[in-house]
Amino acid sequence: MYNVYPLFKTNRSLRVCEPTSDDGYSWEIVPLDEAEKERLRELEAIVDRGLQTFYEVGQALIEIRDCKLYRQTHKTFEAYCQEKWSLTRRRAYQLIDASEVIQNLCTMVHKFPTNERQIRPLTKLPAAQQLEIWQKAIEESPDGNPTAKIVERLVEEQGYANQNKKPLSEVDLNSNH
């Protein structure tokens, strides 16, 4: 469950609601101040100029989400992404997850993914495995530029792939697996 406590910190950069009465039960959305409006414009410009630049887009979306910069026009981050950018919740989080993988990889590799699809299989892995699989993918690629299929195969071979969960009715409870 999402912890709402950080939303009510007194730090202006995280405060999105203010009490409207002394009883503490009534709250109103805090409008964006000028600095937040400017930062939102900057972040939206990143998203606008480059859905193809998935790393920057993912990082911009993280900041918009985490700082609640969408709050003046939208109730939720998901509604903001859908209405402003025509991004489904799933696609927005794919970009966010991919940018987080890039953050992890940038500390150790010299060859970076060129598109989000290449690293999508890595997003569910722990950081150490992301790096290990990416390095193997680079080594196995003839031109040093791994395809999504190569990365997917390596993830599956290493046993990190998400297994399709069977309904309980189909699970063999007597199996030792």
LUMGU-483511 format. One record per residue: residue number from 0; x negated, y negated, z negated of N, C-alpha, C, O in turn. Coordinates in nm, 3 decimals, padded with zeros to 5 digits, always signed. Atoms other than C-alpha are relative to their C-alpha. Last residue first. Example, Ala and Ser with C-alpha at 12.3 -4.5 7.8 and 13.67 -1.06 7.14 Angstrom:
2
[atom 1,[+00.082,+00.119,+00.006],[-01.367,+00.106,-00.714],[+00.077,-00.109,-00.073],[+00.026,-00.220,-00.090]]
[atom 0,[-00.089,+00.119,+00.000],[-01.230,+00.450,-00.780],[-00.090,-00.120,+00.000],[-00.194,-00.118,-00.066]]
END
This chain:
177
[atom 176,[+00.055,+00.118,-00.067],[-00.926,+02.814,+00.793],[+00.023,-00.122,-00.081],[-00.017,-00.231,-00.041]]
[atom 175,[+00.112,+00.048,+00.081],[-00.872,+03.120,+00.569],[-00.060,-00.126,+00.060],[-00.167,-00.168,+00.015]]
[atom 174,[+00.126,+00.017,-00.070],[-00.529,+03.185,+00.717],[-00.107,-00.054,-00.092],[-00.078,-00.129,-00.186]]
[atom 173,[+00.088,-00.111,+00.037],[-00.247,+03.312,+00.497],[-00.136,-00.010,+00.064],[-00.224,+00.072,+00.036]]
[atom 172,[+00.043,+00.018,+00.137],[-00.059,+02.980,+00.506],[-00.094,+00.112,-00.046],[-00.161,+00.098,-00.148]]
[atom 171,[+00.016,-00.134,+00.053],[-00.041,+02.994,+00.884],[-00.058,-00.013,-00.140],[-00.178,-00.038,-00.155]]
[atom 170,[+00.127,-00.027,+00.064],[+00.083,+02.645,+00.965],[+00.000,+00.141,-00.056],[+00.095,+00.182,-00.122]]
[atom 169,[+00.089,-00.071,-00.092],[+00.369,+02.627,+01.215],[-00.134,+00.035,-00.063],[-00.216,+00.103,+00.000]]
[atom 168,[-00.064,-00.125,-00.042],[+00.646,+02.539,+00.966],[-00.091,+00.082,+00.092],[-00.073,+00.203,+00.105]]
[atom 167,[+00.019,-00.100,+00.104],[+00.415,+02.281,+00.806],[+00.059,+00.134,+00.041],[+00.006,+00.239,+00.003]]
[atom 166,[-00.104,+00.006,+00.102],[+00.415,+02.090,+01.133],[-00.021,+00.112,-00.101],[-00.073,+00.218,-00.065]]
[atom 165,[-00.117,-00.082,-00.030],[+00.080,+02.108,+01.303],[+00.105,-00.025,-00.107],[+00.072,-00.054,-00.222]]
[atom 164,[-00.058,-00.066,+00.116],[-00.170,+01.828,+01.275],[+00.126,+00.074,+00.042],[+00.212,+00.021,+00.112]]
[atom 163,[-00.144,+00.022,-00.004],[-00.355,+01.754,+01.593],[+00.060,+00.077,-00.115],[+00.046,+00.199,-00.123]]
[atom 162,[-00.075,-00.118,-00.038],[-00.715,+01.760,+01.483],[+00.148,-00.037,+00.006],[+00.198,-00.111,-00.079]]
[atom 161,[-00.124,-00.015,+00.076],[-00.890,+01.429,+01.481],[+00.073,+00.122,+00.052],[+00.103,+00.132,+00.171]]
[atom 160,[-00.124,+00.042,-00.067],[-01.226,+01.486,+01.639],[+00.118,+00.018,-00.093],[+00.123,+00.112,-00.173]]
[atom 159,[-00.054,+00.120,+00.061],[-01.525,+01.504,+01.408],[+00.134,-00.042,+00.058],[+00.199,-00.132,+00.006]]
[atom 158,[-00.107,-00.033,+00.094],[-01.614,+01.864,+01.484],[+00.060,-00.120,-00.069],[+00.129,-00.106,-00.171]]
[atom 157,[+00.051,+00.014,+00.137],[-01.949,+01.777,+01.636],[+00.108,+00.028,-00.104],[+00.081,+00.025,-00.224]]
[atom 156,[+00.102,-00.104,+00.024],[-01.835,+01.913,+01.970],[-00.053,-00.005,-00.143],[-00.084,+00.099,-00.201]]
[atom 155,[-00.066,-00.130,+00.014],[-01.519,+01.698,+01.958],[-00.099,+00.111,-00.032],[-00.073,+00.194,-00.119]]
[atom 154,[-00.077,+00.006,+00.125],[-01.713,+01.377,+01.892],[+00.068,+00.135,-00.024],[+00.066,+00.186,-00.136]]
[atom 153,[+00.094,-00.012,+00.111],[-01.960,+01.472,+02.163],[+00.071,-00.004,-00.136],[+00.035,+00.068,-00.229]]
[atom 152,[+00.050,-00.139,+00.004],[-01.682,+01.536,+02.413],[-00.094,+00.018,-00.118],[-00.084,+00.118,-00.190]]
[atom 151,[-00.107,-00.088,+00.049],[-01.510,+01.206,+02.333],[-00.049,+00.143,-00.016],[-00.022,+00.207,-00.117]]
[atom 150,[-00.013,+00.028,+00.144],[-01.839,+01.015,+02.375],[+00.108,+00.091,-00.060],[+00.088,+00.148,-00.167]]
[atom 149,[+00.118,-00.054,+00.066],[-01.903,+01.179,+02.712],[+00.011,-00.018,-00.151],[-00.017,+00.074,-00.227]]
[atom 148,[-00.011,-00.147,+00.001],[-01.545,+01.112,+02.824],[-00.120,+00.065,-00.069],[-00.103,+00.162,-00.144]]
[atom 147,[-00.089,-00.038,+00.110],[-01.566,+00.746,+02.721],[+00.009,+00.152,-00.009],[+00.016,+00.207,-00.119]]
[atom 146,[-00.142,+00.017,-00.030],[-01.862,+00.705,+02.954],[+00.081,+00.039,-00.123],[+00.029,+00.101,-00.215]]
[atom 145,[-00.096,-00.108,+00.021],[-02.215,+00.661,+02.830],[+00.143,-00.037,+00.041],[+00.187,-00.150,+00.023]]
[atom 144,[-00.124,+00.071,+00.028],[-02.450,+00.404,+02.988],[+00.112,+00.103,-00.015],[+00.175,+00.140,+00.084]]
[atom 143,[+00.007,+00.058,+00.134],[-02.802,+00.542,+02.974],[+00.123,-00.078,-00.039],[+00.123,-00.148,-00.141]]
[atom 142,[+00.044,+00.138,-00.012],[-02.801,+00.595,+03.353],[-00.011,-00.070,-00.136],[-00.034,-00.191,-00.142]]
[atom 141,[+00.107,+00.015,-00.099],[-02.789,+00.974,+03.341],[-00.055,-00.143,+00.011],[-00.175,-00.162,+00.030]]
[atom 140,[-00.050,+00.072,-00.116],[-02.593,+00.976,+03.014],[-00.113,-00.023,+00.100],[-00.220,-00.071,+00.063]]
[atom 139,[-00.060,-00.092,-00.096],[-02.699,+01.244,+02.769],[+00.048,-00.067,+00.128],[+00.077,+00.001,+00.226]]
[atom 138,[+00.100,-00.097,-00.046],[-02.940,+01.023,+02.574],[+00.056,+00.091,+00.109],[-00.017,+00.126,+00.203]]
[atom 137,[+00.096,+00.073,-00.083],[-02.688,+00.739,+02.548],[-00.101,+00.096,+00.061],[-00.131,+00.088,+00.180]]
[atom 136,[-00.070,+00.034,-00.125],[-02.420,+00.979,+02.424],[-00.093,-00.075,+00.094],[-00.093,-00.050,+00.215]]
[atom 135,[-00.005,-00.122,-00.083],[-02.660,+01.125,+02.167],[+00.066,-00.031,+00.134],[+00.022,+00.019,+00.238]]
[atom 134,[+00.137,-00.026,-00.046],[-02.730,+00.774,+02.031],[-00.005,+00.123,+00.091],[-00.071,+00.120,+00.194]]
[atom 133,[+00.032,+00.099,-00.105],[-02.357,+00.699,+02.018],[-00.140,+00.023,+00.055],[-00.161,+00.016,+00.176]]
[atom 132,[-00.071,-00.037,-00.123],[-02.286,+01.024,+01.830],[-00.036,-00.098,+00.112],[-00.060,-00.055,+00.225]]
[atom 131,[+00.053,-00.128,-00.050],[-02.550,+00.956,+01.564],[+00.063,+00.037,+00.134],[-00.009,+00.072,+00.228]]
[atom 130,[+00.133,+00.026,-00.052],[-02.449,+00.590,+01.519],[-00.060,+00.126,+00.063],[-00.115,+00.121,+00.173]]
[atom 129,[-00.017,+00.087,-00.117],[-02.083,+00.669,+01.476],[-00.135,-00.021,+00.069],[-00.147,-00.007,+00.191]]
[atom 128,[-00.035,-00.085,-00.113],[-02.176,+00.961,+01.248],[+00.024,-00.083,+00.126],[-00.004,-00.036,+00.237]]
[atom 127,[+00.118,-00.079,-00.038],[-02.359,+00.729,+01.008],[+00.030,+00.089,+00.122],[-00.055,+00.104,+00.210]]
[atom 126,[+00.101,+00.080,-00.068],[-02.070,+00.480,+01.006],[-00.120,+00.082,+00.047],[-00.165,+00.065,+00.161]]
[atom 125,[+00.083,+00.078,+00.092],[-01.801,+00.734,+00.916],[-00.114,-00.067,+00.076],[-00.152,-00.020,+00.184]]
[atom 124,[+00.114,-00.067,+00.062],[-01.584,+00.836,+01.208],[-00.067,-00.087,-00.104],[-00.059,-00.210,-00.098]]
[atom 123,[-00.049,-00.077,+00.115],[-01.234,+00.722,+01.304],[-00.111,+00.068,-00.078],[-00.085,+00.138,-00.176]]
[atom 122,[-00.061,+00.086,+00.100],[-01.356,+00.443,+01.532],[+00.048,+00.074,-00.124],[+00.063,+00.013,-00.230]]
[atom 121,[+00.086,+00.019,+00.117],[-01.600,+00.661,+01.723],[+00.070,-00.070,-00.116],[+00.021,-00.066,-00.229]]
[atom 120,[+00.009,-00.123,+00.079],[-01.345,+00.795,+01.972],[-00.083,-00.015,-00.128],[-00.068,+00.065,-00.221]]
[atom 119,[-00.125,-00.031,+00.071],[-01.265,+00.434,+02.074],[-00.009,+00.131,-00.078],[+00.041,+00.137,-00.191]]
[atom 118,[+00.023,-00.028,+00.142],[-01.629,+00.367,+02.157],[+00.127,+00.033,-00.079],[+00.120,+00.054,-00.200]]
[atom 117,[+00.118,-00.083,+00.025],[-01.631,+00.391,+02.533],[-00.013,+00.037,-00.147],[-00.057,+00.147,-00.179]]
[atom 116,[-00.037,-00.142,-00.019],[-01.273,+00.259,+02.559],[-00.118,+00.093,-00.029],[-00.098,+00.205,-00.076]]
[atom 115,[-00.060,-00.054,+00.121],[-01.374,-00.077,+02.413],[+00.028,+00.149,+00.012],[+00.015,+00.222,-00.086]]
[atom 114,[-00.146,+00.014,+00.009],[-01.601,-00.165,+02.699],[+00.052,+00.074,-00.122],[-00.013,+00.164,-00.175]]
[atom 113,[-00.043,+00.111,-00.086],[-01.970,-00.233,+02.761],[+00.151,-00.016,+00.002],[+00.202,-00.116,+00.052]]
[atom 112,[-00.113,-00.033,-00.088],[-02.101,-00.025,+02.475],[+00.041,-00.122,+00.080],[+00.030,-00.236,+00.034]]
[atom 111,[-00.134,+00.016,+00.055],[-02.434,-00.142,+02.340],[+00.106,+00.044,+00.099],[+00.085,+00.042,+00.220]]
[atom 110,[-00.092,-00.012,-00.114],[-02.783,-00.019,+02.416],[+00.142,-00.002,-00.056],[+00.183,+00.089,-00.128]]
[atom 109,[+00.036,+00.105,-00.094],[-03.040,-00.138,+02.161],[+00.090,+00.001,+00.123],[+00.090,-00.095,+00.200]]
[atom 108,[+00.015,-00.041,-00.139],[-02.914,+00.055,+01.863],[-00.034,-00.120,+00.088],[-00.011,-00.235,+00.052]]
[atom 107,[+00.092,-00.110,-00.026],[-02.957,+00.026,+01.485],[-00.023,+00.034,+00.148],[-00.119,+00.104,+00.178]]
[atom 106,[+00.113,-00.003,+00.092],[-02.795,-00.280,+01.330],[-00.106,+00.101,+00.042],[-00.220,+00.093,-00.005]]
[atom 105,[+00.095,+00.106,-00.033],[-02.572,-00.344,+01.629],[-00.120,-00.002,-00.093],[-00.222,-00.063,-00.060]]
[atom 104,[+00.102,-00.042,-00.095],[-02.405,-00.006,+01.586],[-00.108,-00.106,+00.021],[-00.224,-00.073,+00.046]]
[atom 103,[+00.080,-00.108,+00.055],[-02.216,-00.098,+01.269],[-00.116,+00.036,+00.094],[-00.229,+00.051,+00.049]]
[atom 102,[+00.071,+00.056,+00.116],[-02.091,-00.432,+01.396],[-00.093,+00.104,-00.059],[-00.207,+00.074,-00.094]]
[atom 101,[+00.111,+00.077,-00.057],[-02.004,-00.259,+01.726],[-00.082,-00.063,-00.113],[-00.205,-00.063,-00.108]]
[atom 100,[+00.101,-00.099,-00.041],[-01.796,-00.007,+01.530],[-00.121,-00.073,+00.057],[-00.235,-00.038,+00.026]]
[atom 99,[+00.063,-00.047,+00.123],[-01.613,-00.297,+01.359],[-00.107,+00.106,+00.030],[-00.210,+00.110,-00.036]]
[atom 98,[+00.096,+00.104,+00.039],[-01.547,-00.455,+01.698],[-00.071,+00.039,-00.129],[-00.187,+00.003,-00.149]]
[atom 97,[+00.116,-00.003,-00.090],[-01.394,-00.128,+01.816],[-00.102,-00.104,-00.041],[-00.222,-00.077,-00.038]]
[atom 96,[+00.083,-00.117,+00.034],[-01.165,-00.109,+01.513],[-00.126,+00.006,+00.085],[-00.234,+00.035,+00.034]]
[atom 95,[+00.060,+00.024,+00.131],[-01.038,-00.463,+01.571],[-00.093,+00.114,-00.039],[-00.206,+00.091,-00.081]]
[atom 94,[+00.103,+00.103,-00.019],[-00.982,-00.400,+01.941],[-00.071,-00.032,-00.131],[-00.193,-00.049,-00.134]]
[atom 93,[+00.107,-00.064,-00.077],[-00.797,-00.075,+01.868],[-00.115,-00.099,+00.019],[-00.231,-00.063,+00.003]]
[atom 92,[+00.085,-00.073,+00.093],[-00.605,-00.261,+01.597],[-00.107,+00.082,+00.071],[-00.212,+00.108,+00.012]]
[atom 91,[+00.071,+00.097,+00.084],[-00.473,-00.513,+01.847],[-00.095,+00.072,-00.095],[-00.209,+00.030,-00.112]]
[atom 90,[+00.108,+00.056,-00.079],[-00.389,-00.232,+02.090],[-00.081,-00.103,-00.081],[-00.203,-00.107,-00.071]]
[atom 89,[+00.103,-00.101,-00.026],[-00.187,-00.038,+01.833],[-00.119,-00.060,+00.074],[-00.234,-00.035,+00.037]]
[atom 88,[+00.071,-00.021,+00.125],[+00.004,-00.342,+01.712],[-00.116,+00.096,+00.024],[-00.228,+00.072,-00.021]]
[atom 87,[-00.072,-00.083,+00.095],[+00.096,-00.416,+02.071],[-00.083,+00.010,-00.127],[-00.202,-00.020,-00.127]]
[atom 86,[+00.075,-00.115,+00.049],[-00.076,-00.706,+02.235],[+00.088,+00.079,-00.095],[+00.144,+00.024,-00.190]]
[atom 85,[-00.058,-00.121,-00.058],[+00.139,-00.944,+02.437],[-00.083,+00.123,-00.034],[-00.094,+00.215,+00.047]]
[atom 84,[+00.096,-00.061,-00.091],[-00.099,-01.224,+02.330],[+00.055,+00.122,+00.074],[-00.016,+00.182,+00.155]]
[atom 83,[+00.101,+00.092,-00.051],[+00.119,-01.475,+02.142],[-00.085,+00.062,+00.111],[-00.115,-00.005,+00.210]]
[atom 82,[-00.060,+00.117,-00.062],[+00.436,-01.273,+02.089],[-00.103,-00.093,+00.065],[-00.078,-00.149,+00.171]]
[atom 81,[-00.095,-00.036,-00.105],[+00.285,-00.930,+02.027],[+00.050,-00.124,+00.074],[+00.051,-00.127,+00.197]]
[atom 80,[+00.072,-00.064,-00.112],[-00.022,-01.045,+01.838],[+00.094,+00.030,+00.116],[+00.059,+00.008,+00.232]]
[atom 79,[+00.087,+00.099,-00.064],[+00.181,-01.285,+01.621],[-00.069,+00.060,+00.122],[-00.066,+00.001,+00.230]]
[atom 78,[-00.090,+00.084,-00.080],[+00.445,-01.022,+01.550],[-00.079,-00.107,+00.074],[-00.051,-00.137,+00.190]]
[atom 77,[-00.045,-00.080,-00.112],[+00.171,-00.780,+01.437],[+00.093,-00.080,+00.092],[+00.083,-00.070,+00.215]]
[atom 76,[+00.109,-00.005,-00.097],[+00.009,-01.043,+01.218],[+00.043,+00.076,+00.125],[+00.009,+00.036,+00.236]]
[atom 75,[+00.096,-00.109,+00.010],[+00.340,-01.095,+01.044],[-00.108,-00.013,+00.106],[-00.088,-00.075,+00.210]]
[atom 74,[-00.006,-00.059,+00.133],[+00.575,-01.383,+00.965],[-00.104,+00.109,-00.018],[-00.154,+00.129,-00.129]]
[atom 73,[-00.044,-00.140,+00.002],[+00.480,-01.586,+01.270],[-00.002,+00.054,-00.143],[-00.086,+00.015,-00.224]]
[atom 72,[-00.093,-00.030,-00.108],[+00.439,-01.955,+01.355],[+00.059,+00.141,-00.005],[+00.159,+00.168,+00.060]]
[atom 71,[-00.083,+00.116,-00.031],[+00.271,-02.110,+01.054],[+00.106,+00.032,+00.105],[+00.214,-00.026,+00.105]]
[atom 70,[-00.115,+00.018,+00.087],[+00.149,-01.776,+00.920],[+00.089,-00.118,+00.033],[+00.207,-00.119,-00.005]]
[atom 69,[-00.121,-00.010,-00.082],[-00.077,-01.680,+01.211],[+00.123,-00.048,-00.075],[+00.230,-00.059,-00.016]]
[atom 68,[-00.010,+00.121,-00.081],[-00.388,-01.799,+01.028],[+00.121,-00.001,+00.092],[+00.151,-00.102,+00.155]]
[atom 67,[-00.143,+00.028,-00.019],[-00.337,-01.530,+00.763],[+00.022,-00.126,+00.083],[+00.114,-00.203,+00.056]]
[atom 66,[-00.025,+00.134,+00.053],[-00.705,-01.547,+00.669],[+00.145,-00.044,+00.017],[+00.182,-00.155,-00.020]]
[atom 65,[+00.044,+00.006,+00.139],[-00.749,-01.169,+00.712],[+00.025,-00.136,-00.066],[+00.050,-00.142,-00.186]]
[atom 64,[-00.077,-00.086,+00.090],[-00.537,-01.146,+01.027],[-00.038,-00.024,-00.146],[+00.048,-00.049,-00.230]]
[atom 63,[-00.139,+00.048,-00.004],[-00.680,-01.445,+01.214],[+00.085,+00.081,-00.097],[+00.166,+00.025,-00.171]]
[atom 62,[-00.006,+00.124,+00.077],[-01.030,-01.343,+01.100],[+00.142,-00.057,-00.003],[+00.188,-00.104,-00.107]]
[atom 61,[+00.025,-00.030,+00.141],[-00.988,-00.985,+01.216],[+00.015,-00.127,-00.084],[+00.081,-00.127,-00.187]]
[atom 60,[-00.124,-00.055,+00.055],[-00.831,-01.100,+01.544],[-00.016,+00.035,-00.148],[+00.078,+00.017,-00.226]]
[atom 59,[-00.096,+00.111,+00.014],[-01.132,-01.321,+01.616],[+00.130,+00.050,-00.062],[+00.186,-00.015,-00.149]]
[atom 58,[+00.044,+00.082,+00.112],[-01.370,-01.030,+01.545],[+00.095,-00.118,-00.023],[+00.125,-00.152,-00.138]]
[atom 57,[-00.023,-00.074,+00.124],[-01.173,-00.800,+01.774],[-00.038,-00.080,-00.122],[+00.035,-00.082,-00.221]]
[atom 56,[-00.144,-00.002,+00.022],[-01.166,-01.061,+02.050],[+00.032,+00.071,-00.131],[+00.111,+00.023,-00.211]]
[atom 55,[-00.040,+00.132,+00.049],[-01.538,-01.120,+02.016],[+00.149,-00.005,-00.030],[+00.191,-00.065,-00.129]]
[atom 54,[+00.063,+00.023,+00.130],[-01.608,-00.748,+02.045],[+00.044,-00.134,-00.058],[+00.090,-00.140,-00.172]]
[atom 53,[-00.070,-00.065,+00.110],[-01.353,-00.685,+02.318],[-00.063,-00.026,-00.137],[+00.008,-00.032,-00.237]]
[atom 52,[+00.111,+00.003,+00.094],[-01.486,-00.934,+02.566],[+00.049,+00.054,-00.133],[+00.074,-00.020,-00.228]]
[atom 51,[+00.103,-00.090,-00.048],[-01.234,-00.829,+02.831],[-00.122,+00.001,-00.093],[-00.198,+00.097,-00.093]]
[atom 50,[-00.041,-00.130,+00.049],[-00.951,-00.989,+02.632],[-00.100,+00.105,+00.050],[-00.104,+00.216,-00.003]]
[atom 49,[+00.064,-00.127,-00.026],[-01.165,-01.282,+02.709],[+00.056,+00.120,-00.069],[-00.008,+00.175,-00.159]]
[atom 48,[+00.096,-00.007,-00.109],[-01.072,-01.638,+02.754],[-00.056,+00.139,+00.022],[-00.123,+00.164,+00.122]]
[atom 47,[-00.053,+00.039,-00.129],[-00.751,-01.625,+02.552],[-00.100,+00.018,+00.114],[-00.063,+00.067,+00.221]]
[atom 46,[-00.091,-00.104,-00.047],[-00.887,-01.429,+02.258],[+00.047,-00.031,+00.140],[+00.051,+00.058,+00.226]]
[atom 45,[+00.079,-00.122,-00.021],[-01.182,-01.662,+02.218],[+00.088,+00.111,+00.056],[+00.053,+00.178,+00.153]]
[atom 44,[+00.074,+00.021,-00.125],[-00.957,-01.965,+02.268],[-00.087,+00.122,+00.032],[-00.099,+00.161,+00.148]]
[atom 43,[-00.091,-00.030,-00.110],[-00.725,-01.828,+02.000],[-00.068,-00.020,+00.135],[-00.038,+00.052,+00.230]]
[atom 42,[-00.015,-00.146,-00.006],[-01.017,-01.823,+01.758],[+00.094,+00.041,+00.113],[+00.070,+00.140,+00.182]]
[atom 41,[+00.127,-00.060,-00.044],[-01.108,-02.184,+01.831],[+00.014,+00.151,+00.018],[-00.032,+00.207,+00.117]]
[atom 40,[+00.018,+00.034,-00.142],[-00.744,-02.300,+01.808],[-00.128,+00.061,+00.056],[-00.128,+00.113,+00.168]]
[atom 39,[-00.094,-00.083,-00.076],[-00.703,-02.109,+01.480],[-00.013,-00.029,+00.149],[-00.015,+00.064,+00.230]]
[atom 38,[+00.060,-00.134,-00.007],[-01.018,-02.278,+01.347],[+00.091,+00.095,+00.077],[+00.042,+00.177,+00.155]]
[atom 37,[+00.113,+00.006,-00.093],[-00.878,-02.619,+01.437],[-00.063,+00.138,+00.015],[-00.097,+00.180,+00.126]]
[atom 36,[-00.056,+00.017,-00.135],[-00.545,-02.543,+01.270],[-00.111,+00.001,+00.104],[-00.099,+00.064,+00.209]]
[atom 35,[-00.055,-00.129,-00.041],[-00.729,-02.408,+00.964],[+00.059,-00.007,+00.140],[+00.044,+00.085,+00.220]]
[atom 34,[+00.114,-00.089,-00.025],[-00.940,-02.725,+00.938],[+00.049,+00.138,+00.047],[-00.010,+00.197,+00.137]]
[atom 33,[+00.063,+00.036,-00.128],[-00.630,-02.944,+00.977],[-00.117,+00.092,+00.034],[-00.135,+00.128,+00.151]]
[atom 32,[+00.060,+00.132,+00.007],[-00.436,-02.763,+00.703],[-00.074,-00.026,+00.132],[-00.078,+00.061,+00.219]]
[atom 31,[+00.143,+00.004,-00.028],[-00.208,-02.477,+00.792],[-00.052,-00.141,-00.018],[+00.012,-00.237,+00.025]]
[atom 30,[+00.036,+00.033,-00.138],[+00.132,-02.496,+00.625],[-00.153,+00.001,+00.018],[-00.227,-00.017,-00.079]]
[atom 29,[+00.084,+00.119,-00.001],[+00.174,-02.313,+00.294],[-00.035,-00.030,+00.145],[-00.089,+00.057,+00.214]]
[atom 28,[+00.120,-00.012,-00.081],[+00.464,-02.069,+00.319],[-00.076,-00.132,-00.002],[-00.017,-00.239,+00.019]]
[atom 27,[-00.015,+00.048,-00.138],[+00.713,-02.108,+00.038],[-00.135,+00.014,+00.071],[-00.240,+00.013,+00.007]]
[atom 26,[+00.126,+00.033,-00.068],[+00.752,-01.919,-00.288],[+00.031,-00.053,+00.139],[+00.130,-00.013,+00.201]]
[atom 25,[-00.027,+00.058,-00.131],[+01.034,-01.880,-00.539],[-00.132,-00.047,+00.060],[-00.209,-00.119,-00.003]]
[atom 24,[-00.069,-00.095,-00.086],[+00.994,-01.642,-00.830],[+00.027,-00.053,+00.139],[+00.061,+00.025,+00.229]]
[atom 23,[+00.093,-00.085,-00.072],[+00.728,-01.831,-01.025],[+00.065,+00.100,+00.094],[-00.005,+00.182,+00.154]]
[atom 22,[-00.021,-00.138,+00.042],[+00.979,-01.970,-01.277],[-00.092,+00.099,+00.074],[-00.102,+00.215,+00.034]]
[atom 21,[+00.081,-00.035,+00.117],[+00.834,-02.319,-01.235],[+00.016,+00.146,-00.041],[-00.070,+00.199,-00.111]]
[atom 20,[-00.068,+00.026,+00.127],[+00.975,-02.353,-00.885],[-00.091,+00.045,-00.113],[-00.186,+00.120,-00.092]]
[atom 19,[-00.089,+00.115,-00.021],[+00.845,-02.378,-00.529],[+00.080,-00.032,-00.126],[+00.156,-00.129,-00.129]]
[atom 18,[-00.129,-00.008,+00.073],[+00.544,-02.156,-00.588],[+00.083,-00.126,+00.026],[+00.029,-00.236,+00.034]]
[atom 17,[+00.005,+00.080,+00.122],[+00.284,-02.175,-00.311],[+00.134,+00.015,-00.071],[+00.238,+00.031,-00.006]]
[atom 16,[-00.128,+00.030,+00.065],[+00.215,-01.927,-00.035],[-00.025,-00.085,-00.123],[-00.129,-00.076,-00.188]]
[atom 15,[-00.101,+00.013,-00.104],[-00.066,-01.876,+00.218],[+00.137,-00.031,-00.057],[+00.229,-00.064,+00.019]]
[atom 14,[-00.133,+00.026,+00.055],[-00.366,-01.931,-00.006],[+00.100,-00.019,+00.113],[+00.088,-00.112,+00.193]]
[atom 13,[-00.079,-00.123,+00.006],[-00.676,-01.763,+00.136],[+00.143,-00.023,-00.045],[+00.223,+00.071,-00.042]]
[atom 12,[+00.018,-00.077,-00.123],[-00.879,-02.061,+00.259],[+00.080,+00.129,-00.001],[+00.103,+00.187,+00.105]]
[atom 11,[-00.084,+00.049,-00.110],[-00.730,-02.281,-00.013],[-00.012,+00.087,+00.125],[+00.085,+00.104,+00.199]]
[atom 10,[+00.090,+00.040,-00.108],[-00.889,-02.076,-00.292],[+00.085,-00.035,+00.121],[+00.159,+00.050,+00.171]]
[atom 9,[-00.003,+00.146,-00.010],[-00.610,-02.064,-00.550],[-00.097,-00.052,+00.105],[-00.087,-00.169,+00.144]]
[atom 8,[+00.117,+00.060,+00.062],[-00.556,-01.697,-00.488],[+00.006,-00.151,+00.018],[+00.067,-00.201,+00.112]]
[atom 7,[-00.039,+00.105,+00.091],[-00.201,-01.604,-00.393],[-00.118,-00.060,-00.075],[-00.098,-00.132,-00.173]]
[atom 6,[-00.077,+00.103,-00.067],[-00.261,-01.399,-00.083],[+00.026,-00.120,-00.089],[+00.052,-00.230,-00.040]]
[atom 5,[+00.086,+00.099,-00.064],[-00.539,-01.206,-00.255],[+00.076,-00.112,+00.071],[+00.020,-00.219,+00.094]]
[atom 4,[+00.067,+00.092,+00.091],[-00.278,-01.049,-00.488],[-00.089,-00.100,+00.072],[-00.083,-00.219,+00.040]]
[atom 3,[-00.031,+00.139,-00.033],[-00.071,-00.903,-00.204],[-00.072,-00.099,-00.089],[-00.065,-00.219,-00.064]]
[atom 2,[+00.005,+00.079,+00.121],[-00.229,-00.556,-00.221],[+00.022,-00.148,+00.035],[-00.058,-00.206,+00.109]]
[atom 1,[+00.075,+00.124,-00.012],[-00.121,-00.353,+00.077],[+00.009,-00.078,-00.129],[+00.118,-00.095,-00.184]]
[atom 0,[-00.084,+00.118,+00.000],[+00.000,+00.000,+00.000],[-00.088,-00.124,+00.000],[-00.195,-00.122,-00.060]]
END
